[in-house]
Every structure is written in C-alpha cells, then in structure tokens.
Amino acid sequence: MNRNVGSQVYASVLVNSIYAMLNYPVTLISTLLAPLSILAVVTFASHGTLLPVAAEGALIMNMVSSGTSLQGDLSHLKNDMRLQDMIVSSPTGPGVYVFGMAISEIVYSIPTLIVLLIFNVLFVRTTPLGAIVIFLDMATIFTFSISLGFLLSTFSSDIVQSWAFSGILSPILTTIPPVYYPISYIPLPYRYLAYVSPTTYAAQIAQNAVGFTTLSLGTVVLYWIILLSITALFGYLAMKRSRWRDV
C-alpha cells in the first residue's frame, strides 16, 4: 500500500466512521438493531429451530447493509460537504476512493460484527474449512454491495434520494430472499424468484458450508460462479460506468 492509498484510507476512516461513532453513537444502536430484530422475529416464529440459520443470515445482512449504506454516506459527502469535488480534482481515482470508504464501513460495523460473531460462535457449528468458506462468502457479498452502493451514489443528487434507494435495496437483498431461513421454506414456483437476488447464492453457499442445507459440489461451484460474476459486473460498472468526473 503506497502513501497515497494509506492516506486516503486513513482519511476515509476518520471522516466516515470514527467521526460518526464518537459524535453520534446512537447510529451504532440503529445499525445493530436491524439484523438483530429480524433474527429475533425468525427465532421466535420458528420456536428457536432457525436460530443458527438466522444468526448466519444476520452476518450476511450486516455485510450487505454496510456496503449499500455507502451510497448514503457518499451522497452526503458529495452533495452536502462537496468532498468528492476535491477528490476528483486530485490524483486519487475512484478505485482508491471506494477502497478507503469500504474500509471505513468495516470499521463502523465492528461493534455490530462483534455481537453477531458471538452469536455465530455460540449457535453455529462449523469446521475450519467451513469458516474459511463463510469468510470468503461474506467478503464477496460485501464487495458486491460496496460496488452497488458506489454506483448508486454517483447518480444520486440528494441524500433523500439515497434513503429511497436504501429502502428499496434492503428488502430486495436481505429481507425477502432466503437469508434468514432455508430456501426450501419458499413454496414453488415462487422459489425461483429468490434467485434474482445475489444474496440468495451467498446464503446458500454459507448454509451449505455449515450443514444447514446440502448442495452438490457442482451446485456450489455454479453458485460461486454466479456470485463472483455478479460481483465482477457491478465492480466494473462502479469503476467504469459511474459518473465520477462528471459530477
């Protein structure tokens, strides 16, 4: 990591996470309540039988929410603070900018991640290989979400519009798809609609890694190919098709 990248990451963490965590700690409670509330509802509705699945699903939701919330943060920095104008006129490219902001979102999510990881350690049983698969799965869906968040932020003209995007993305990516429960709970033919969302593939991969569902090796490979392809596509769109120097 060269000096320019390190400085950008440090500045992003200070501006987008440390500042909010120190001055507005109530936002951390809001971030934590979102995945835990759904986890509680699913657990109570299933009389505890889906607690392990829901605990793992809460991790996926946190990764997705952290990534897509980037579009609201970037919209605020771009439209209200005019920070992106300064970055556009500097040698910093969109890749370095997004990388720094992505790290800031991870830092901001650390308190929530700690709580969710405790739930997973207590209620989810997996092997070291399964843990590695889950980590790679979470990293991939987070990368997809960051790319999507950045792409939307460059087209957003106001933070109110970003809030509308968030309201649409949350149910489409984390609530309606089988993230907190097995896909077998969705009756046919509606089950096929779940595969429109990339989080369905991420959830299936994670659930298979810990034995909540059983997929063939070919199916797992196919799901990885689809998930990585979607992530690569949105990464390309974020870097090449977003309105970066036209804002």
Secondary structure, 3 states (H helix, E strand, C coil): CCHHHHHHHHHHHHHHHHHHHHHCCHHHHHHHHHHHHHHHHHHHHCCCCCHHHHHHHHHHHHHHHHHHCHHHHHHHHHHHCCHHHHHHCCCCCHHHHHHHHHHHHHHHHHHHHHHHHHHHHHHCCCCHHHHHHHHHHHHHHHHHHHHHHHHHHHHCCCHHHHHHHHHHHHHHHHHCCCCCCCHHHCCCCHHHHHHHCHHHHHHHHHHHHCCCCCCCHHHHHHHHHHHHHHHHHHHHHHHHHCCCCCC
